[in-house]
Each structure stands twice: as C-alpha cells, then as structure tokens.
C-alpha cells in the first residue's frame, strides 16, 4: 500500500518540462531594478555627506 498518490506518467512529464521563464524574468527585472535604486540611493548619500564636508 502506498502512502502517496501516483502522478500519471503523461502529467509528470508535462509538469517537469513546464517553462517558468516568464516568472523568472519578472523576478530578475525586479531584482535588477532594486539594485539600480540601491546604487542611486548610495550615490546620493555619498554626495550628500561630501557636500556637508565641503561646507
């Protein structure tokens, strides 16, 4: 007696070959956007502190 349900072979093959690229592209785009925003924020903080030091 098995303790789990068997997945039919045709469904298992199609589930294994499912293409999740659109989701992965979206996640990568959001991460890249967050990286750019973080770098801009960091640059603005350095500019601000350097401006204070020049006063």
mmCIF entry with sequence, helices, sheets and N, C-alpha, C, O atoms, coordinates in Angstrom:
data_MODEL
# 
_entry.id   MODEL 
# 
_entity.id                         1 
_entity.type                       polymer 
_entity.pdbx_number_of_molecules   1 
# 
_entity_poly.entity_id                      1 
_entity_poly.type                           'polypeptide(L)' 
_entity_poly.nstd_linkage                   no 
_entity_poly.nstd_monomer                   no 
_entity_poly.pdbx_seq_one_letter_code       
;(UNK)(UNK)(UNK)(UNK)(UNK)(UNK)(UNK)(UNK)(UNK)(UNK)(UNK)(UNK)(UNK)(UNK)(UNK)(UNK)
(UNK)(UNK)(UNK)(UNK)(UNK)(UNK)(UNK)(UNK)(UNK)(UNK)(UNK)(UNK)(UNK)(UNK)(UNK)(UNK)
(UNK)(UNK)(UNK)(UNK)(UNK)(UNK)(UNK)(UNK)(UNK)(UNK)(UNK)(UNK)(UNK)(UNK)(UNK)(UNK)
(UNK)(UNK)(UNK)(UNK)(UNK)(UNK)(UNK)
;
_entity_poly.pdbx_seq_one_letter_code_can   XXXXXXXXXXXXXXXXXXXXXXXXXXXXXXXXXXXXXXXXXXXXXXXXXXXXXXX 
_entity_poly.pdbx_strand_id                 A 
# 
loop_
_entity_poly_seq.entity_id 
_entity_poly_seq.num 
_entity_poly_seq.mon_id 
_entity_poly_seq.hetero 
1 1  UNK n 
1 2  UNK n 
1 3  UNK n 
1 4  UNK n 
1 5  UNK n 
1 6  UNK n 
1 7  UNK n 
1 8  UNK n 
1 9  UNK n 
1 10 UNK n 
1 11 UNK n 
1 12 UNK n 
1 13 UNK n 
1 14 UNK n 
1 15 UNK n 
1 16 UNK n 
1 17 UNK n 
1 18 UNK n 
1 19 UNK n 
1 20 UNK n 
1 21 UNK n 
1 22 UNK n 
1 23 UNK n 
1 24 UNK n 
1 25 UNK n 
1 26 UNK n 
1 27 UNK n 
1 28 UNK n 
1 29 UNK n 
1 30 UNK n 
1 31 UNK n 
1 32 UNK n 
1 33 UNK n 
1 34 UNK n 
1 35 UNK n 
1 36 UNK n 
1 37 UNK n 
1 38 UNK n 
1 39 UNK n 
1 40 UNK n 
1 41 UNK n 
1 42 UNK n 
1 43 UNK n 
1 44 UNK n 
1 45 UNK n 
1 46 UNK n 
1 47 UNK n 
1 48 UNK n 
1 49 UNK n 
1 50 UNK n 
1 51 UNK n 
1 52 UNK n 
1 53 UNK n 
1 54 UNK n 
1 55 UNK n 
# 
_struct_asym.id          A 
_struct_asym.entity_id   1 
# 
loop_
_struct_conf.conf_type_id 
_struct_conf.id 
_struct_conf.pdbx_PDB_helix_id 
_struct_conf.beg_label_comp_id 
_struct_conf.beg_label_asym_id 
_struct_conf.beg_label_seq_id 
_struct_conf.pdbx_beg_PDB_ins_code 
_struct_conf.end_label_comp_id 
_struct_conf.end_label_asym_id 
_struct_conf.end_label_seq_id 
_struct_conf.pdbx_end_PDB_ins_code 
_struct_conf.beg_auth_comp_id 
_struct_conf.beg_auth_asym_id 
_struct_conf.beg_auth_seq_id 
_struct_conf.end_auth_comp_id 
_struct_conf.end_auth_asym_id 
_struct_conf.end_auth_seq_id 
_struct_conf.pdbx_PDB_helix_class 
_struct_conf.details 
_struct_conf.pdbx_PDB_helix_length 
HELX_P HELX_P1 AA1 UNK A 9  ? UNK A 16 ? UNK A 9  UNK A 16 1 ? 8  
HELX_P HELX_P2 AA2 UNK A 21 ? UNK A 54 ? UNK A 21 UNK A 54 1 ? 34 
# 
_struct_conf_type.id          HELX_P 
_struct_conf_type.criteria    ? 
_struct_conf_type.reference   ? 
# 
loop_
_atom_site.group_PDB 
_atom_site.id 
_atom_site.type_symbol 
_atom_site.label_atom_id 
_atom_site.label_alt_id 
_atom_site.label_comp_id 
_atom_site.label_asym_id 
_atom_site.label_entity_id 
_atom_site.label_seq_id 
_atom_site.pdbx_PDB_ins_code 
_atom_site.Cartn_x 
_atom_site.Cartn_y 
_atom_site.Cartn_z 
_atom_site.occupancy 
_atom_site.B_iso_or_equiv 
_atom_site.pdbx_formal_charge 
_atom_site.auth_seq_id 
_atom_site.auth_comp_id 
_atom_site.auth_asym_id 
_atom_site.auth_atom_id 
_atom_site.pdbx_PDB_model_num 
ATOM 1   N N  . UNK A 1 1  ? 0.846  -1.183 0.000   1.00 0.00 ? 1  UNK A N  1 
ATOM 2   C CA . UNK A 1 1  ? 0.000  0.000  0.000   1.00 0.00 ? 1  UNK A CA 1 
ATOM 3   C C  . UNK A 1 1  ? 0.891  1.246  0.000   1.00 0.00 ? 1  UNK A C  1 
ATOM 4   O O  . UNK A 1 1  ? 1.825  1.351  0.795   1.00 0.00 ? 1  UNK A O  1 
ATOM 5   N N  . UNK A 1 2  ? 0.592  2.182  -0.896  1.00 0.00 ? 2  UNK A N  1 
ATOM 6   C CA . UNK A 1 2  ? 1.403  3.394  -0.972  1.00 0.00 ? 2  UNK A CA 1 
ATOM 7   C C  . UNK A 1 2  ? 0.856  4.475  -0.054  1.00 0.00 ? 2  UNK A C  1 
ATOM 8   O O  . UNK A 1 2  ? -0.324 4.469  0.297   1.00 0.00 ? 2  UNK A O  1 
ATOM 9   N N  . UNK A 1 3  ? 1.722  5.397  0.327   1.00 0.00 ? 3  UNK A N  1 
ATOM 10  C CA . UNK A 1 3  ? 1.307  6.476  1.212   1.00 0.00 ? 3  UNK A CA 1 
ATOM 11  C C  . UNK A 1 3  ? 1.120  7.783  0.450   1.00 0.00 ? 3  UNK A C  1 
ATOM 12  O O  . UNK A 1 3  ? 0.837  8.815  1.059   1.00 0.00 ? 3  UNK A O  1 
ATOM 13  N N  . UNK A 1 4  ? 1.272  7.756  -0.867  1.00 0.00 ? 4  UNK A N  1 
ATOM 14  C CA . UNK A 1 4  ? 1.082  8.966  -1.667  1.00 0.00 ? 4  UNK A CA 1 
ATOM 15  C C  . UNK A 1 4  ? 0.382  8.619  -2.967  1.00 0.00 ? 4  UNK A C  1 
ATOM 16  O O  . UNK A 1 4  ? 0.344  7.457  -3.372  1.00 0.00 ? 4  UNK A O  1 
ATOM 17  N N  . UNK A 1 5  ? -0.161 9.614  -3.607  1.00 0.00 ? 5  UNK A N  1 
ATOM 18  C CA . UNK A 1 5  ? -0.833 9.385  -4.879  1.00 0.00 ? 5  UNK A CA 1 
ATOM 19  C C  . UNK A 1 5  ? 0.191  9.399  -5.999  1.00 0.00 ? 5  UNK A C  1 
ATOM 20  O O  . UNK A 1 5  ? 1.065  10.264 -6.059  1.00 0.00 ? 5  UNK A O  1 
ATOM 21  N N  . UNK A 1 6  ? 0.066  8.444  -6.866  1.00 0.00 ? 6  UNK A N  1 
ATOM 22  C CA . UNK A 1 6  ? 0.969  8.392  -8.016  1.00 0.00 ? 6  UNK A CA 1 
ATOM 23  C C  . UNK A 1 6  ? 0.469  9.363  -9.078  1.00 0.00 ? 6  UNK A C  1 
ATOM 24  O O  . UNK A 1 6  ? -0.731 9.452  -9.336  1.00 0.00 ? 6  UNK A O  1 
ATOM 25  N N  . UNK A 1 7  ? 1.394  10.085 -9.687  1.00 0.00 ? 7  UNK A N  1 
ATOM 26  C CA . UNK A 1 7  ? 1.053  11.002 -10.770 1.00 0.00 ? 7  UNK A CA 1 
ATOM 27  C C  . UNK A 1 7  ? 1.156  10.215 -12.077 1.00 0.00 ? 7  UNK A C  1 
ATOM 28  O O  . UNK A 1 7  ? 2.164  9.550  -12.315 1.00 0.00 ? 7  UNK A O  1 
ATOM 29  N N  . UNK A 1 8  ? 0.146  10.281 -12.912 1.00 0.00 ? 8  UNK A N  1 
ATOM 30  C CA . UNK A 1 8  ? 0.252  9.576  -14.204 1.00 0.00 ? 8  UNK A CA 1 
ATOM 31  C C  . UNK A 1 8  ? 1.474  10.060 -14.976 1.00 0.00 ? 8  UNK A C  1 
ATOM 32  O O  . UNK A 1 8  ? 1.857  11.225 -14.875 1.00 0.00 ? 8  UNK A O  1 
ATOM 33  N N  . UNK A 1 9  ? 2.085  9.161  -15.748 1.00 0.00 ? 9  UNK A N  1 
ATOM 34  C CA . UNK A 1 9  ? 3.329  9.486  -16.445 1.00 0.00 ? 9  UNK A CA 1 
ATOM 35  C C  . UNK A 1 9  ? 3.182  10.678 -17.388 1.00 0.00 ? 9  UNK A C  1 
ATOM 36  O O  . UNK A 1 9  ? 4.101  11.494 -17.472 1.00 0.00 ? 9  UNK A O  1 
ATOM 37  N N  . UNK A 1 10 ? 2.079  10.808 -18.088 1.00 0.00 ? 10 UNK A N  1 
ATOM 38  C CA . UNK A 1 10 ? 1.945  11.914 -19.027 1.00 0.00 ? 10 UNK A CA 1 
ATOM 39  C C  . UNK A 1 10 ? 1.843  13.251 -18.289 1.00 0.00 ? 10 UNK A C  1 
ATOM 40  O O  . UNK A 1 10 ? 2.318  14.262 -18.807 1.00 0.00 ? 10 UNK A O  1 
ATOM 41  N N  . UNK A 1 11 ? 1.246  13.289 -17.109 1.00 0.00 ? 11 UNK A N  1 
ATOM 42  C CA . UNK A 1 11 ? 1.178  14.532 -16.339 1.00 0.00 ? 11 UNK A CA 1 
ATOM 43  C C  . UNK A 1 11 ? 2.524  14.839 -15.691 1.00 0.00 ? 11 UNK A C  1 
ATOM 44  O O  . UNK A 1 11 ? 2.922  16.002 -15.616 1.00 0.00 ? 11 UNK A O  1 
ATOM 45  N N  . UNK A 1 12 ? 3.226  13.816 -15.225 1.00 0.00 ? 12 UNK A N  1 
ATOM 46  C CA . UNK A 1 12 ? 4.528  14.041 -14.594 1.00 0.00 ? 12 UNK A CA 1 
ATOM 47  C C  . UNK A 1 12 ? 5.517  14.613 -15.600 1.00 0.00 ? 12 UNK A C  1 
ATOM 48  O O  . UNK A 1 12 ? 6.299  15.501 -15.259 1.00 0.00 ? 12 UNK A O  1 
ATOM 49  N N  . UNK A 1 13 ? 5.494  14.121 -16.829 1.00 0.00 ? 13 UNK A N  1 
ATOM 50  C CA . UNK A 1 13 ? 6.412  14.614 -17.854 1.00 0.00 ? 13 UNK A CA 1 
ATOM 51  C C  . UNK A 1 13 ? 6.104  16.061 -18.214 1.00 0.00 ? 13 UNK A C  1 
ATOM 52  O O  . UNK A 1 13 ? 7.019  16.865 -18.394 1.00 0.00 ? 13 UNK A O  1 
ATOM 53  N N  . UNK A 1 14 ? 4.824  16.395 -18.320 1.00 0.00 ? 14 UNK A N  1 
ATOM 54  C CA . UNK A 1 14 ? 4.486  17.770 -18.686 1.00 0.00 ? 14 UNK A CA 1 
ATOM 55  C C  . UNK A 1 14 ? 4.777  18.737 -17.540 1.00 0.00 ? 14 UNK A C  1 
ATOM 56  O O  . UNK A 1 14 ? 5.150  19.884 -17.788 1.00 0.00 ? 14 UNK A O  1 
ATOM 57  N N  . UNK A 1 15 ? 4.614  18.298 -16.292 1.00 0.00 ? 15 UNK A N  1 
ATOM 58  C CA . UNK A 1 15 ? 4.906  19.162 -15.143 1.00 0.00 ? 15 UNK A CA 1 
ATOM 59  C C  . UNK A 1 15 ? 6.409  19.402 -15.019 1.00 0.00 ? 15 UNK A C  1 
ATOM 60  O O  . UNK A 1 15 ? 6.841  20.494 -14.650 1.00 0.00 ? 15 UNK A O  1 
ATOM 61  N N  . UNK A 1 16 ? 7.193  18.388 -15.326 1.00 0.00 ? 16 UNK A N  1 
ATOM 62  C CA . UNK A 1 16 ? 8.647  18.516 -15.217 1.00 0.00 ? 16 UNK A CA 1 
ATOM 63  C C  . UNK A 1 16 ? 9.196  19.440 -16.302 1.00 0.00 ? 16 UNK A C  1 
ATOM 64  O O  . UNK A 1 16 ? 10.202 20.118 -16.093 1.00 0.00 ? 16 UNK A O  1 
ATOM 65  N N  . UNK A 1 17 ? 8.538  19.469 -17.459 1.00 0.00 ? 17 UNK A N  1 
ATOM 66  C CA . UNK A 1 17 ? 9.045  20.296 -18.548 1.00 0.00 ? 17 UNK A CA 1 
ATOM 67  C C  . UNK A 1 17 ? 8.362  21.654 -18.609 1.00 0.00 ? 17 UNK A C  1 
ATOM 68  O O  . UNK A 1 17 ? 8.528  22.385 -19.586 1.00 0.00 ? 17 UNK A O  1 
ATOM 69  N N  . UNK A 1 18 ? 7.599  22.002 -17.583 1.00 0.00 ? 18 UNK A N  1 
ATOM 70  C CA . UNK A 1 18 ? 6.919  23.304 -17.583 1.00 0.00 ? 18 UNK A CA 1 
ATOM 71  C C  . UNK A 1 18 ? 7.956  24.422 -17.609 1.00 0.00 ? 18 UNK A C  1 
ATOM 72  O O  . UNK A 1 18 ? 8.969  24.354 -16.913 1.00 0.00 ? 18 UNK A O  1 
ATOM 73  N N  . UNK A 1 19 ? 7.701  25.444 -18.408 1.00 0.00 ? 19 UNK A N  1 
ATOM 74  C CA . UNK A 1 19 ? 8.649  26.534 -18.566 1.00 0.00 ? 19 UNK A CA 1 
ATOM 75  C C  . UNK A 1 19 ? 8.225  27.691 -17.662 1.00 0.00 ? 19 UNK A C  1 
ATOM 76  O O  . UNK A 1 19 ? 7.158  28.271 -17.864 1.00 0.00 ? 19 UNK A O  1 
ATOM 77  N N  . UNK A 1 20 ? 9.040  28.029 -16.676 1.00 0.00 ? 20 UNK A N  1 
ATOM 78  C CA . UNK A 1 20 ? 8.735  29.084 -15.737 1.00 0.00 ? 20 UNK A CA 1 
ATOM 79  C C  . UNK A 1 20 ? 9.536  30.347 -16.052 1.00 0.00 ? 20 UNK A C  1 
ATOM 80  O O  . UNK A 1 20 ? 9.729  31.183 -15.169 1.00 0.00 ? 20 UNK A O  1 
ATOM 81  N N  . UNK A 1 21 ? 9.998  30.500 -17.270 1.00 0.00 ? 21 UNK A N  1 
ATOM 82  C CA . UNK A 1 21 ? 10.817 31.636 -17.652 1.00 0.00 ? 21 UNK A CA 1 
ATOM 83  C C  . UNK A 1 21 ? 10.134 32.988 -17.457 1.00 0.00 ? 21 UNK A C  1 
ATOM 84  O O  . UNK A 1 21 ? 10.791 33.914 -16.979 1.00 0.00 ? 21 UNK A O  1 
ATOM 85  N N  . UNK A 1 22 ? 8.851  33.157 -17.799 1.00 0.00 ? 22 UNK A N  1 
ATOM 86  C CA . UNK A 1 22 ? 8.252  34.487 -17.607 1.00 0.00 ? 22 UNK A CA 1 
ATOM 87  C C  . UNK A 1 22 ? 8.322  34.954 -16.151 1.00 0.00 ? 22 UNK A C  1 
ATOM 88  O O  . UNK A 1 22 ? 8.570  36.133 -15.897 1.00 0.00 ? 22 UNK A O  1 
ATOM 89  N N  . UNK A 1 23 ? 8.111  34.063 -15.210 1.00 0.00 ? 23 UNK A N  1 
ATOM 90  C CA . UNK A 1 23 ? 8.182  34.427 -13.798 1.00 0.00 ? 23 UNK A CA 1 
ATOM 91  C C  . UNK A 1 23 ? 9.620  34.766 -13.430 1.00 0.00 ? 23 UNK A C  1 
ATOM 92  O O  . UNK A 1 23 ? 9.877  35.739 -12.721 1.00 0.00 ? 23 UNK A O  1 
ATOM 93  N N  . UNK A 1 24 ? 10.546 33.963 -13.914 1.00 0.00 ? 24 UNK A N  1 
ATOM 94  C CA . UNK A 1 24 ? 11.956 34.194 -13.607 1.00 0.00 ? 24 UNK A CA 1 
ATOM 95  C C  . UNK A 1 24 ? 12.423 35.534 -14.179 1.00 0.00 ? 24 UNK A C  1 
ATOM 96  O O  . UNK A 1 24 ? 13.191 36.251 -13.537 1.00 0.00 ? 24 UNK A O  1 
ATOM 97  N N  . UNK A 1 25 ? 11.964 35.868 -15.373 1.00 0.00 ? 25 UNK A N  1 
ATOM 98  C CA . UNK A 1 25 ? 12.323 37.153 -15.974 1.00 0.00 ? 25 UNK A CA 1 
ATOM 99  C C  . UNK A 1 25 ? 11.785 38.300 -15.146 1.00 0.00 ? 25 UNK A C  1 
ATOM 100 O O  . UNK A 1 25 ? 12.472 39.303 -14.950 1.00 0.00 ? 25 UNK A O  1 
ATOM 101 N N  . UNK A 1 26 ? 10.570 38.164 -14.660 1.00 0.00 ? 26 UNK A N  1 
ATOM 102 C CA . UNK A 1 26 ? 9.981  39.209 -13.830 1.00 0.00 ? 26 UNK A CA 1 
ATOM 103 C C  . UNK A 1 26 ? 10.732 39.402 -12.533 1.00 0.00 ? 26 UNK A C  1 
ATOM 104 O O  . UNK A 1 26 ? 10.971 40.531 -12.104 1.00 0.00 ? 26 UNK A O  1 
ATOM 105 N N  . UNK A 1 27 ? 11.104 38.301 -11.912 1.00 0.00 ? 27 UNK A N  1 
ATOM 106 C CA . UNK A 1 27 ? 11.861 38.378 -10.654 1.00 0.00 ? 27 UNK A CA 1 
ATOM 107 C C  . UNK A 1 27 ? 13.217 39.013 -10.898 1.00 0.00 ? 27 UNK A C  1 
ATOM 108 O O  . UNK A 1 27 ? 13.661 39.855 -10.118 1.00 0.00 ? 27 UNK A O  1 
ATOM 109 N N  . UNK A 1 28 ? 13.874 38.618 -11.968 1.00 0.00 ? 28 UNK A N  1 
ATOM 110 C CA . UNK A 1 28 ? 15.179 39.208 -12.292 1.00 0.00 ? 28 UNK A CA 1 
ATOM 111 C C  . UNK A 1 28 ? 15.053 40.700 -12.585 1.00 0.00 ? 28 UNK A C  1 
ATOM 112 O O  . UNK A 1 28 ? 15.926 41.480 -12.203 1.00 0.00 ? 28 UNK A O  1 
ATOM 113 N N  . UNK A 1 29 ? 13.984 41.100 -13.254 1.00 0.00 ? 29 UNK A N  1 
ATOM 114 C CA . UNK A 1 29 ? 13.784 42.521 -13.549 1.00 0.00 ? 29 UNK A CA 1 
ATOM 115 C C  . UNK A 1 29 ? 13.590 43.314 -12.260 1.00 0.00 ? 29 UNK A C  1 
ATOM 116 O O  . UNK A 1 29 ? 14.139 44.406 -12.113 1.00 0.00 ? 29 UNK A O  1 
ATOM 117 N N  . UNK A 1 30 ? 12.817 42.772 -11.335 1.00 0.00 ? 30 UNK A N  1 
ATOM 118 C CA . UNK A 1 30 ? 12.593 43.465 -10.061 1.00 0.00 ? 30 UNK A CA 1 
ATOM 119 C C  . UNK A 1 30 ? 13.895 43.551 -9.263  1.00 0.00 ? 30 UNK A C  1 
ATOM 120 O O  . UNK A 1 30 ? 14.198 44.594 -8.683  1.00 0.00 ? 30 UNK A O  1 
ATOM 121 N N  . UNK A 1 31 ? 14.658 42.473 -9.230  1.00 0.00 ? 31 UNK A N  1 
ATOM 122 C CA . UNK A 1 31 ? 15.928 42.492 -8.510  1.00 0.00 ? 31 UNK A CA 1 
ATOM 123 C C  . UNK A 1 31 ? 16.913 43.477 -9.135  1.00 0.00 ? 31 UNK A C  1 
ATOM 124 O O  . UNK A 1 31 ? 17.629 44.176 -8.419  1.00 0.00 ? 31 UNK A O  1 
ATOM 125 N N  . UNK A 1 32 ? 16.951 43.535 -10.454 1.00 0.00 ? 32 UNK A N  1 
ATOM 126 C CA . UNK A 1 32 ? 17.832 44.487 -11.128 1.00 0.00 ? 32 UNK A CA 1 
ATOM 127 C C  . UNK A 1 32 ? 17.392 45.919 -10.835 1.00 0.00 ? 32 UNK A C  1 
ATOM 128 O O  . UNK A 1 32 ? 18.227 46.793 -10.600 1.00 0.00 ? 32 UNK A O  1 
ATOM 129 N N  . UNK A 1 33 ? 16.086 46.157 -10.850 1.00 0.00 ? 33 UNK A N  1 
ATOM 130 C CA . UNK A 1 33 ? 15.575 47.488 -10.515 1.00 0.00 ? 33 UNK A CA 1 
ATOM 131 C C  . UNK A 1 33 ? 15.930 47.880 -9.092  1.00 0.00 ? 33 UNK A C  1 
ATOM 132 O O  . UNK A 1 33 ? 16.313 49.021 -8.835  1.00 0.00 ? 33 UNK A O  1 
ATOM 133 N N  . UNK A 1 34 ? 15.803 46.934 -8.165  1.00 0.00 ? 34 UNK A N  1 
ATOM 134 C CA . UNK A 1 34 ? 16.161 47.203 -6.771  1.00 0.00 ? 34 UNK A CA 1 
ATOM 135 C C  . UNK A 1 34 ? 17.651 47.504 -6.646  1.00 0.00 ? 34 UNK A C  1 
ATOM 136 O O  . UNK A 1 34 ? 18.048 48.364 -5.860  1.00 0.00 ? 34 UNK A O  1 
ATOM 137 N N  . UNK A 1 35 ? 18.472 46.804 -7.412  1.00 0.00 ? 35 UNK A N  1 
ATOM 138 C CA . UNK A 1 35 ? 19.913 47.058 -7.394  1.00 0.00 ? 35 UNK A CA 1 
ATOM 139 C C  . UNK A 1 35 ? 20.226 48.470 -7.895  1.00 0.00 ? 35 UNK A C  1 
ATOM 140 O O  . UNK A 1 35 ? 21.032 49.179 -7.293  1.00 0.00 ? 35 UNK A O  1 
ATOM 141 N N  . UNK A 1 36 ? 19.597 48.871 -8.980  1.00 0.00 ? 36 UNK A N  1 
ATOM 142 C CA . UNK A 1 36 ? 19.826 50.205 -9.534  1.00 0.00 ? 36 UNK A CA 1 
ATOM 143 C C  . UNK A 1 36 ? 19.380 51.273 -8.538  1.00 0.00 ? 36 UNK A C  1 
ATOM 144 O O  . UNK A 1 36 ? 20.099 52.241 -8.292  1.00 0.00 ? 36 UNK A O  1 
ATOM 145 N N  . UNK A 1 37 ? 18.196 51.093 -7.971  1.00 0.00 ? 37 UNK A N  1 
ATOM 146 C CA . UNK A 1 37 ? 17.695 52.059 -6.992  1.00 0.00 ? 37 UNK A CA 1 
ATOM 147 C C  . UNK A 1 37 ? 18.627 52.135 -5.785  1.00 0.00 ? 37 UNK A C  1 
ATOM 148 O O  . UNK A 1 37 ? 18.891 53.224 -5.275  1.00 0.00 ? 37 UNK A O  1 
ATOM 149 N N  . UNK A 1 38 ? 19.125 50.988 -5.327  1.00 0.00 ? 38 UNK A N  1 
ATOM 150 C CA . UNK A 1 38 ? 20.052 50.974 -4.198  1.00 0.00 ? 38 UNK A CA 1 
ATOM 151 C C  . UNK A 1 38 ? 21.343 51.704 -4.508  1.00 0.00 ? 38 UNK A C  1 
ATOM 152 O O  . UNK A 1 38 ? 21.868 52.432 -3.665  1.00 0.00 ? 38 UNK A O  1 
ATOM 153 N N  . UNK A 1 39 ? 21.855 51.513 -5.710  1.00 0.00 ? 39 UNK A N  1 
ATOM 154 C CA . UNK A 1 39 ? 23.089 52.199 -6.095  1.00 0.00 ? 39 UNK A CA 1 
ATOM 155 C C  . UNK A 1 39 ? 22.877 53.705 -6.215  1.00 0.00 ? 39 UNK A C  1 
ATOM 156 O O  . UNK A 1 39 ? 23.744 54.489 -5.829  1.00 0.00 ? 39 UNK A O  1 
ATOM 157 N N  . UNK A 1 40 ? 21.731 54.109 -6.748  1.00 0.00 ? 40 UNK A N  1 
ATOM 158 C CA . UNK A 1 40 ? 21.421 55.537 -6.836  1.00 0.00 ? 40 UNK A CA 1 
ATOM 159 C C  . UNK A 1 40 ? 21.297 56.132 -5.436  1.00 0.00 ? 40 UNK A C  1 
ATOM 160 O O  . UNK A 1 40 ? 21.805 57.222 -5.172  1.00 0.00 ? 40 UNK A O  1 
ATOM 161 N N  . UNK A 1 41 ? 20.627 55.419 -4.551  1.00 0.00 ? 41 UNK A N  1 
ATOM 162 C CA . UNK A 1 41 ? 20.477 55.902 -3.174  1.00 0.00 ? 41 UNK A CA 1 
ATOM 163 C C  . UNK A 1 41 ? 21.845 56.029 -2.498  1.00 0.00 ? 41 UNK A C  1 
ATOM 164 O O  . UNK A 1 41 ? 22.125 57.023 -1.828  1.00 0.00 ? 41 UNK A O  1 
ATOM 165 N N  . UNK A 1 42 ? 22.690 55.016 -2.680  1.00 0.00 ? 42 UNK A N  1 
ATOM 166 C CA . UNK A 1 42 ? 24.023 55.054 -2.089  1.00 0.00 ? 42 UNK A CA 1 
ATOM 167 C C  . UNK A 1 42 ? 24.834 56.232 -2.643  1.00 0.00 ? 42 UNK A C  1 
ATOM 168 O O  . UNK A 1 42 ? 25.512 56.931 -1.890  1.00 0.00 ? 42 UNK A O  1 
ATOM 169 N N  . UNK A 1 43 ? 24.761 56.444 -3.941  1.00 0.00 ? 43 UNK A N  1 
ATOM 170 C CA . UNK A 1 43 ? 25.463 57.566 -4.545  1.00 0.00 ? 43 UNK A CA 1 
ATOM 171 C C  . UNK A 1 43 ? 24.961 58.903 -4.017  1.00 0.00 ? 43 UNK A C  1 
ATOM 172 O O  . UNK A 1 43 ? 25.749 59.824 -3.803  1.00 0.00 ? 43 UNK A O  1 
ATOM 173 N N  . UNK A 1 44 ? 23.668 59.010 -3.811  1.00 0.00 ? 44 UNK A N  1 
ATOM 174 C CA . UNK A 1 44 ? 23.128 60.265 -3.284  1.00 0.00 ? 44 UNK A CA 1 
ATOM 175 C C  . UNK A 1 44 ? 23.556 60.490 -1.834  1.00 0.00 ? 44 UNK A C  1 
ATOM 176 O O  . UNK A 1 44 ? 23.763 61.634 -1.429  1.00 0.00 ? 44 UNK A O  1 
ATOM 177 N N  . UNK A 1 45 ? 23.688 59.447 -1.065  1.00 0.00 ? 45 UNK A N  1 
ATOM 178 C CA . UNK A 1 45 ? 24.157 59.588 0.320   1.00 0.00 ? 45 UNK A CA 1 
ATOM 179 C C  . UNK A 1 45 ? 25.617 60.032 0.348   1.00 0.00 ? 45 UNK A C  1 
ATOM 180 O O  . UNK A 1 45 ? 25.991 60.885 1.153   1.00 0.00 ? 45 UNK A O  1 
ATOM 181 N N  . UNK A 1 46 ? 26.440 59.461 -0.524  1.00 0.00 ? 46 UNK A N  1 
ATOM 182 C CA . UNK A 1 46 ? 27.856 59.873 -0.604  1.00 0.00 ? 46 UNK A CA 1 
ATOM 183 C C  . UNK A 1 46 ? 27.938 61.325 -1.036  1.00 0.00 ? 46 UNK A C  1 
ATOM 184 O O  . UNK A 1 46 ? 28.728 62.089 -0.481  1.00 0.00 ? 46 UNK A O  1 
ATOM 185 N N  . UNK A 1 47 ? 27.135 61.723 -2.020  1.00 0.00 ? 47 UNK A N  1 
ATOM 186 C CA . UNK A 1 47 ? 27.117 63.105 -2.490  1.00 0.00 ? 47 UNK A CA 1 
ATOM 187 C C  . UNK A 1 47 ? 26.691 64.056 -1.365  1.00 0.00 ? 47 UNK A C  1 
ATOM 188 O O  . UNK A 1 47 ? 27.273 65.128 -1.197  1.00 0.00 ? 47 UNK A O  1 
ATOM 189 N N  . UNK A 1 48 ? 25.681 63.659 -0.603  1.00 0.00 ? 48 UNK A N  1 
ATOM 190 C CA . UNK A 1 48 ? 25.199 64.499 0.500   1.00 0.00 ? 48 UNK A CA 1 
ATOM 191 C C  . UNK A 1 48 ? 26.267 64.682 1.564   1.00 0.00 ? 48 UNK A C  1 
ATOM 192 O O  . UNK A 1 48 ? 26.523 65.798 2.015   1.00 0.00 ? 48 UNK A O  1 
ATOM 193 N N  . UNK A 1 49 ? 26.887 63.583 1.962   1.00 0.00 ? 49 UNK A N  1 
ATOM 194 C CA . UNK A 1 49 ? 27.920 63.655 3.014   1.00 0.00 ? 49 UNK A CA 1 
ATOM 195 C C  . UNK A 1 49 ? 29.136 64.427 2.509   1.00 0.00 ? 49 UNK A C  1 
ATOM 196 O O  . UNK A 1 49 ? 29.736 65.193 3.262   1.00 0.00 ? 49 UNK A O  1 
ATOM 197 N N  . UNK A 1 50 ? 29.504 64.237 1.253   1.00 0.00 ? 50 UNK A N  1 
ATOM 198 C CA . UNK A 1 50 ? 30.618 65.004 0.693   1.00 0.00 ? 50 UNK A CA 1 
ATOM 199 C C  . UNK A 1 50 ? 30.263 66.495 0.644   1.00 0.00 ? 50 UNK A C  1 
ATOM 200 O O  . UNK A 1 50 ? 31.125 67.343 0.876   1.00 0.00 ? 50 UNK A O  1 
ATOM 201 N N  . UNK A 1 51 ? 29.022 66.812 0.350   1.00 0.00 ? 51 UNK A N  1 
ATOM 202 C CA . UNK A 1 51 ? 28.584 68.207 0.338   1.00 0.00 ? 51 UNK A CA 1 
ATOM 203 C C  . UNK A 1 51 ? 28.656 68.815 1.722   1.00 0.00 ? 51 UNK A C  1 
ATOM 204 O O  . UNK A 1 51 ? 29.042 69.975 1.865   1.00 0.00 ? 51 UNK A O  1 
ATOM 205 N N  . UNK A 1 52 ? 28.293 68.059 2.743   1.00 0.00 ? 52 UNK A N  1 
ATOM 206 C CA . UNK A 1 52 ? 28.380 68.555 4.110   1.00 0.00 ? 52 UNK A CA 1 
ATOM 207 C C  . UNK A 1 52 ? 29.839 68.815 4.490   1.00 0.00 ? 52 UNK A C  1 
ATOM 208 O O  . UNK A 1 52 ? 30.142 69.789 5.180   1.00 0.00 ? 52 UNK A O  1 
ATOM 209 N N  . UNK A 1 53 ? 30.738 67.943 4.036   1.00 0.00 ? 53 UNK A N  1 
ATOM 210 C CA . UNK A 1 53 ? 32.147 68.078 4.384   1.00 0.00 ? 53 UNK A CA 1 
ATOM 211 C C  . UNK A 1 53 ? 32.761 69.307 3.715   1.00 0.00 ? 53 UNK A C  1 
ATOM 212 O O  . UNK A 1 53 ? 33.724 69.868 4.237   1.00 0.00 ? 53 UNK A O  1 
ATOM 213 N N  . UNK A 1 54 ? 32.225 69.736 2.572   1.00 0.00 ? 54 UNK A N  1 
ATOM 214 C CA . UNK A 1 54 ? 32.764 70.873 1.849   1.00 0.00 ? 54 UNK A CA 1 
ATOM 215 C C  . UNK A 1 54 ? 32.307 72.215 2.437   1.00 0.00 ? 54 UNK A C  1 
ATOM 216 O O  . UNK A 1 54 ? 32.891 73.254 2.128   1.00 0.00 ? 54 UNK A O  1 
ATOM 217 N N  . UNK A 1 55 ? 31.288 72.201 3.265   1.00 0.00 ? 55 UNK A N  1 
ATOM 218 C CA . UNK A 1 55 ? 30.763 73.457 3.816   1.00 0.00 ? 55 UNK A CA 1 
ATOM 219 C C  . UNK A 1 55 ? 31.706 74.091 4.763   1.00 0.00 ? 55 UNK A C  1 
ATOM 220 O O  . UNK A 1 55 ? 31.411 75.152 5.311   1.00 0.00 ? 55 UNK A O  1 
# 
